[in-house]
């Protein structure tokens, strides 16, 4: 009973989060692909960028900050991850 209640509470919490953020790495420019973990590689049709930004703005090895809408499969590239 406790585990069922815990799972329901976790599901409610997840549903309230409008988006999740991820780090990714550009692994290919042609075709444009971003890897976010060992198994997940995002192709161009799953990625969106801000106006004025295109695939040519990036190079292989760039680390990116991505935002994914909850429940969706589209990722918005927010920016490159850099050092201070």
Secondary structure, DSSP 8 states (H G I E B T S, - for coil): -HHHHHHHHHHHHHHH--EEEEEEEEEEETTEEEE-SSS-EEEGGGEEE-TT--GGG--TT-EEEEEEETT---EEEEEE----
